Amino acid sequence: MILSRAVKKAAGKLEKRPAEAPKTFMDMVLTLAEAMRFGYAETLGKWDLLDMPRAIVYAIMEKGKKTVAIECKERDDCVQLTDPELLKELYELKKCLTRTMLFSNKRFRAFLFAAGFVKEDVLLRKRRARILKPAFTVIRDKESKCLFVFIRGTRDVEDTLTDVIGAPVSFNHFICSDGELKRKNVISGHGHRGMVAAAGWIKKHCTPKLLDELHQYPDFQVKIVGHSLGGGTAALLTYMLREIKQFSSCTCVTFGPAACMSLDLAEFGKPFVTSIINGYDMVPTLSASSVHDFVSEGLIKRKKFINSTFSAIGSRIPFASGAKAIADRAVSRGTEVVMNSKQRTRSLITWPRRENTAALSSSKSENLAEASQSLDTTYEVTEELIISEFTSDEDDGSKSSSEGSDNDDVDEEEAQIISATHNIDNDELNQYLKELQLEAQDDYPNTDGAEEKEAATKKTTKEAEMNEEVVHVEKRAGSTVETSDKPVRHPLYPPGRIWHIVPALSTGNSKSNHNDDGDDKHVLYETGRGLYGKLRLSRGMLFDHMTGKYLKVLQQLINQLEKEKSHYGV
């Protein structure tokens, strides 16, 4: 008990720590402990060991599920982009993606040579990643008059730990308008804990260099670029930099960004953040909230599957169906016997109660003793009548059981129910007798009050039965009752304006998945945020996340639009 309290207290302190990159060895240990705490809380601390594999299996086995391409075509918040003027922006996106891929996959010298930079253009470089400290570099591009900040995606263990620390933390963006930071104009929300800490660390290191370069080249623009983990960190860094007067026009381009911020923050970033998502990439939908919903949906599917399996087995096995019919008949017969006995008991009790209250109203002192004697007599007579009726019912049950051999089990069940009902009704008679004696002690007996009390008792009984039925139905459906102590979940989404490249639906098979042919056709959609609140599984969910696949699909889309432009003579 004491150990569990100490563990909970320590976990609470870890959760309340500020989202900052570790500075000392002790901070590193606490950060690792926070990663372990959050990982356990969102997996084995919430679900069984096999719940996630089962959810994956049921998601794969699900028939008739819609692909991303079909959803983009059917959803009202998704708009297909066909304007040939998009080519100019797509060229710029391809240039940023090529440099991002070279920075992530090539050696630094090879990256500079392939991207067309020289060593003097490198303003700052952090080549090795640490926990909550991703690798990044600051490049000056004189050709485009831009200062680029390239942030690398997940590549090693340290980057993976930054991904794992994904608890939503409070994140506020203060709007800088007319060159002034106004504290009243704030967009409040939540962000990915690890990426918020990483963005704060990069901001601390790159801000002095960027300010020096802007002082020397005031007409240069600042652009943050990243992929995957680097994409989510780049978006959060852009929000932080835009709070500084000199960086108020800073923009961001992300490729396959991780779900890193809440809805209001993501919507606010549409004018200055562009997110490119390819096909069936799973990373933009991956967050603690989406995983929770995915496993919960898998549990519901599993319960439906088990119920349908038992129903199918019961319908095909005669013994199972016959046993179920016998059990249903026994329950219905027992319920009927109980209800009939209650009605007889209440009808026998109601008449002497009214007679006694009428007698009490005529004379208080003289009839008090007589009322008590009549109550005792009534109770004895009533009890004898009920016992005799129960005995007759038992005799009838025994006779009917001797008539046929098929219904022996059912009649024995009825006899047990009747004997149990006998004890229940005797308790009810004792309760009614106490009520009569209390009424007899009153100075002015009130018949209406007794009727109101009886009505209230009936109403309370009905409400209790209804509540029991509701709880029973909820248990059968697998639903759990939420309490006020349940932690609030904050869904995270990809940032800014979202352009989603999906394979074009073929006329022959509209639900066919994409393939790897070089002549694939693609469609570009500007999608809504609701498309990324659900975790989807697909054959290409990991392969579509690679920067090489992004570059290939983007080039195919550019070639397709160029052909359409030349065909229509635009």
Backbone hydrogen bonds, N-H to C=O, Kabsch-Sander energy under -0.5 kcal/mol:
donor,donor_aa,acceptor,acceptor_aa,energy
5,R,1,M,-1.9
6,A,2,I,-2.1
7,V,3,L,-2.4
8,K,4,S,-2.5
9,K,5,R,-2.4
10,A,6,A,-2.3
11,A,7,V,-2.5
12,G,8,K,-2.3
13,K,9,K,-1.9
14,L,10,A,-2.2
15,E,11,A,-2.2
16,K,12,G,-1.5
17,R,13,K,-0.5
17,R,14,L,-0.9
20,E,18,P,-1.7
28,M,24,T,-1.7
29,V,25,F,-2.0
30,L,26,M,-2.4
31,T,27,D,-2.2
32,L,28,M,-2.2
33,A,29,V,-2.3
34,E,30,L,-2.2
35,A,31,T,-2.1
36,M,32,L,-2.3
37,R,33,A,-2.7
38,F,34,E,-2.7
39,G,35,A,-2.3
40,Y,36,M,-2.5
41,A,37,R,-2.6
42,E,38,F,-1.9
43,T,40,Y,-1.0
45,G,40,Y,-3.3
46,K,43,T,-1.4
47,W,43,T,-3.3
51,D,48,D,-1.0
52,M,48,D,-0.6
54,R,50,L,-2.1
55,A,51,D,-2.4
56,I,52,M,-2.3
57,V,53,P,-2.3
58,Y,54,R,-2.7
59,A,55,A,-2.0
60,I,56,I,-2.1
61,M,57,V,-2.4
62,E,58,Y,-1.0
71,E,67,T,-2.2
72,C,68,V,-2.6
73,K,69,A,-1.5
74,E,70,I,-1.9
75,R,71,E,-2.7
78,C,75,R,-0.8
79,V,526,E,-2.3
81,L,524,L,-3.1
82,T,80,Q,-0.6
86,L,83,D,-2.0
87,L,84,P,-1.8
88,K,85,E,-0.7
89,E,85,E,-0.6
90,L,86,L,-2.5
91,Y,87,L,-2.4
92,E,88,K,-1.4
93,L,89,E,-2.1
94,K,90,L,-2.4
95,K,91,Y,-2.0
96,C,92,E,-2.1
97,L,93,L,-2.6
98,T,94,K,-2.6
99,R,95,K,-2.0
100,T,96,C,-2.2
101,M,97,L,-2.6
102,L,98,T,-2.4
103,F,99,R,-2.4
104,S,100,T,-1.8
105,N,101,M,-2.4
106,K,102,L,-2.2
111,F,107,R,-2.6
112,L,108,F,-2.4
113,F,109,R,-2.2
114,A,110,A,-2.7
115,A,111,F,-2.3
116,G,112,L,-0.8
116,G,113,F,-0.6
117,F,112,L,-2.6
121,D,118,V,-1.5
122,V,119,K,-1.2
123,L,121,D,-0.7
123,L,138,V,-2.8
124,L,138,V,-1.2
126,K,136,F,-3.1
127,R,125,R,-0.5
130,R,133,K,-2.6
133,K,130,R,-2.1
136,F,126,K,-1.3
137,T,150,F,-1.9
138,V,124,L,-3.0
139,I,137,T,-0.5
139,I,148,F,-2.8
140,R,121,D,-2.3
141,D,139,I,-0.6
141,D,146,C,-2.7
142,K,140,R,-0.7
145,K,141,D,-0.7
146,C,141,D,-2.1
147,L,221,Q,-3.6
148,F,139,I,-2.6
148,F,146,C,-0.6
149,V,223,K,-2.0
150,F,137,T,-2.3
150,F,148,F,-0.5
151,I,149,V,-0.5
151,I,225,V,-2.3
152,R,135,A,-2.5
160,T,156,D,-1.8
161,L,157,V,-2.2
162,T,158,E,-1.7
163,D,159,D,-1.9
164,V,160,T,-2.2
165,I,161,L,-1.7
166,G,164,V,-2.7
169,V,191,G,-2.6
171,F,189,G,-2.6
173,H,187,I,-2.5
174,F,172,N,-0.6
175,I,185,N,-2.7
177,S,175,I,-0.7
177,S,180,E,-2.0
180,E,177,S,-1.7
182,K,175,I,-1.7
182,K,180,E,-0.7
183,R,181,L,-0.7
185,N,182,K,-0.7
186,V,184,K,-1.2
187,I,173,H,-2.7
188,S,186,V,-0.6
189,G,171,F,-1.3
191,G,169,V,-2.6
192,H,260,C,-2.3
193,R,167,A,-1.4
194,G,165,I,-2.5
196,V,192,H,-2.7
197,A,193,R,-2.2
198,A,194,G,-2.2
199,A,195,M,-2.7
200,G,196,V,-2.1
201,W,197,A,-1.9
202,I,198,A,-2.3
203,K,199,A,-2.5
204,K,200,G,-1.8
205,H,201,W,-1.3
206,C,202,I,-2.8
207,T,203,K,-1.8
210,L,206,C,-2.4
211,L,207,T,-2.4
212,D,208,P,-2.0
213,E,209,K,-2.2
214,L,210,L,-2.4
215,H,211,L,-1.8
216,Q,212,D,-1.5
217,Y,213,E,-3.4
220,F,217,Y,-1.6
221,Q,145,K,-1.7
223,K,147,L,-2.6
224,I,251,T,-2.2
225,V,149,V,-2.7
226,G,253,V,-1.5
227,H,151,I,-0.9
228,S,255,F,-2.0
230,G,227,H,-2.0
232,G,228,S,-2.0
233,T,229,L,-2.2
234,A,230,G,-2.2
235,A,231,G,-2.0
236,L,232,G,-2.0
237,L,233,T,-2.4
238,T,234,A,-2.0
239,Y,235,A,-1.8
240,M,236,L,-1.9
241,L,237,L,-2.8
242,R,238,T,-2.1
243,E,240,M,-1.1
244,I,241,L,-2.1
247,F,244,I,-1.1
248,S,245,K,-1.3
250,C,247,F,-2.0
251,T,222,V,-2.0
252,C,272,F,-1.9
253,V,224,I,-2.4
254,T,274,T,-2.7
255,F,226,G,-1.9
256,G,276,I,-3.2
258,A,228,S,-1.4
259,A,283,V,-0.9
259,A,286,L,-0.6
260,C,258,A,-0.6
260,C,493,Y,-1.5
261,M,493,Y,-1.5
262,S,190,H,-2.1
266,A,262,S,-2.3
267,E,263,L,-2.5
268,F,264,D,-1.9
269,G,265,L,-1.1
270,K,267,E,-1.4
272,F,269,G,-0.9
273,V,269,G,-1.9
274,T,252,C,-1.9
275,S,497,R,-3.4
276,I,254,T,-2.6
277,I,275,S,-0.5
277,I,499,W,-2.6
279,G,277,I,-0.6
279,G,501,I,-3.6
281,D,278,N,-2.1
282,M,541,M,-1.7
285,T,282,M,-1.6
286,L,283,V,-1.6
287,S,285,T,-0.7
291,V,287,S,-2.3
292,H,288,A,-2.0
293,D,289,S,-2.2
294,F,290,S,-2.1
295,V,291,V,-2.5
296,S,292,H,-2.2
297,E,293,D,-2.3
298,G,294,F,-1.9
299,L,295,V,-2.1
300,I,296,S,-2.0
301,K,297,E,-2.2
302,R,298,G,-2.1
303,K,299,L,-2.1
304,K,300,I,-2.2
305,F,301,K,-2.4
306,I,302,R,-2.4
307,N,303,K,-2.5
308,S,304,K,-2.5
309,T,305,F,-2.1
310,F,306,I,-2.5
311,S,307,N,-2.2
312,A,308,S,-2.2
313,I,309,T,-2.4
314,G,310,F,-2.7
315,S,311,S,-2.0
316,R,312,A,-1.1
317,I,313,I,-1.5
321,S,317,I,-1.9
322,G,318,P,-2.8
323,A,319,F,-2.6
324,K,320,A,-2.0
325,A,321,S,-2.1
326,I,322,G,-2.3
327,A,323,A,-2.4
328,D,324,K,-2.5
329,R,325,A,-2.3
330,A,326,I,-2.5
331,V,327,A,-2.4
332,S,328,D,-2.4
333,R,329,R,-2.6
334,G,330,A,-2.6
335,T,331,V,-2.4
336,E,332,S,-2.1
337,V,333,R,-2.3
338,V,334,G,-2.3
339,M,335,T,-2.3
340,N,336,E,-2.3
341,S,337,V,-2.3
342,K,338,V,-2.1
343,Q,339,M,-2.2
344,R,340,N,-2.3
345,T,341,S,-2.3
346,R,342,K,-2.5
347,S,343,Q,-2.1
348,L,344,R,-2.0
349,I,345,T,-1.6
350,T,346,R,-2.0
351,W,347,S,-0.9
353,R,349,I,-1.4
354,R,350,T,-1.8
355,E,351,W,-2.0
356,N,352,P,-2.2
357,T,353,R,-2.1
358,A,354,R,-1.9
359,A,355,E,-2.0
360,L,356,N,-2.1
361,S,357,T,-1.3
362,S,358,A,-0.8
362,S,359,A,-0.6
363,S,359,A,-1.2
367,N,363,S,-0.7
370,E,366,E,-0.6
371,A,367,N,-2.5
372,S,368,L,-1.8
373,Q,369,A,-2.5
374,S,370,E,-3.0
375,L,371,A,-2.1
376,D,372,S,-2.2
377,T,373,Q,-2.8
378,T,374,S,-2.9
379,Y,375,L,-2.8
380,E,376,D,-2.5
381,V,377,T,-2.9
382,T,378,T,-3.2
383,E,379,Y,-2.8
384,E,380,E,-2.6
385,L,381,V,-2.9
386,I,382,T,-2.7
387,I,383,E,-2.8
388,S,384,E,-2.8
389,E,385,L,-2.5
390,F,386,I,-3.0
391,T,387,I,-2.6
392,S,388,S,-2.5
393,D,389,E,-2.6
394,E,390,F,-2.5
395,D,391,T,-2.5
396,D,392,S,-2.8
397,G,393,D,-2.5
398,S,394,E,-2.5
399,K,395,D,-2.5
400,S,396,D,-2.7
401,S,397,G,-1.9
402,S,398,S,-1.3
403,E,399,K,-1.1
404,G,400,S,-0.9
408,D,405,S,-0.7
411,D,407,N,-2.1
412,E,408,D,-2.1
413,E,409,D,-1.7
414,E,410,V,-2.0
415,A,411,D,-2.4
416,Q,412,E,-1.9
417,I,413,E,-2.3
418,I,414,E,-2.6
419,S,415,A,-2.4
420,A,416,Q,-2.2
421,T,417,I,-2.3
422,H,418,I,-2.0
423,N,419,S,-1.3
424,I,420,A,-1.7
425,D,421,T,-2.7
426,N,422,H,-1.9
427,D,423,N,-1.6
428,E,424,I,-1.7
429,L,425,D,-2.3
430,N,426,N,-2.1
431,Q,427,D,-2.0
432,Y,428,E,-2.6
433,L,429,L,-2.5
434,K,430,N,-2.0
435,E,431,Q,-1.9
436,L,432,Y,-2.1
437,Q,433,L,-2.3
438,L,434,K,-2.0
439,E,435,E,-2.1
440,A,436,L,-2.0
441,Q,437,Q,-1.0
442,D,438,L,-0.5
442,D,439,E,-0.9
450,A,446,N,-1.3
451,E,447,T,-2.0
452,E,448,D,-2.6
453,K,449,G,-2.4
454,E,450,A,-2.3
455,A,451,E,-2.5
456,A,452,E,-2.7
457,T,453,K,-2.2
458,K,454,E,-2.3
459,K,455,A,-2.5
460,T,456,A,-2.5
461,T,457,T,-2.2
462,K,458,K,-2.5
463,E,459,K,-2.5
464,A,460,T,-2.3
465,E,461,T,-2.3
466,M,462,K,-2.7
467,N,463,E,-2.5
468,E,464,A,-2.3
469,E,465,E,-2.2
470,V,466,M,-2.5
471,V,467,N,-2.5
472,H,468,E,-2.2
473,V,469,E,-2.6
474,E,470,V,-2.6
475,K,471,V,-2.2
476,R,472,H,-2.1
477,A,473,V,-2.2
478,G,474,E,-0.8
479,S,474,E,-2.0
486,K,483,T,-1.4
493,Y,261,M,-3.3
496,G,266,A,-0.9
497,R,273,V,-2.6
499,W,275,S,-3.1
499,W,497,R,-0.5
500,H,498,I,-0.5
500,H,525,Y,-3.0
501,I,277,I,-2.8
501,I,499,W,-0.5
502,V,500,H,-0.6
502,V,523,V,-2.5
504,A,521,K,-2.8
506,S,509,N,-0.6
512,S,509,N,-1.4
520,D,517,D,-1.1
523,V,502,V,-3.0
525,Y,500,H,-2.4
525,Y,523,V,-0.5
526,E,79,V,-3.0
527,T,498,I,-1.3
527,T,525,Y,-0.7
531,L,528,G,-0.9
532,Y,529,R,-1.8
533,G,530,G,-1.0
541,M,538,S,-1.1
544,D,540,G,-2.4
545,H,542,L,-1.2
546,M,543,F,-1.2
550,Y,546,M,-2.0
551,L,547,T,-2.5
552,K,548,G,-2.1
553,V,549,K,-2.5
554,L,550,Y,-2.5
555,Q,551,L,-2.1
556,Q,552,K,-2.1
557,L,553,V,-2.3
558,I,554,L,-2.1
559,N,555,Q,-2.5
560,Q,556,Q,-2.2
561,L,557,L,-2.4
562,E,558,I,-2.3
563,K,559,N,-2.1
564,E,560,Q,-2.1
565,K,561,L,-2.3
566,S,562,E,-2.4
567,H,563,K,-2.4
568,Y,564,E,-2.0
570,V,565,K,-2.3
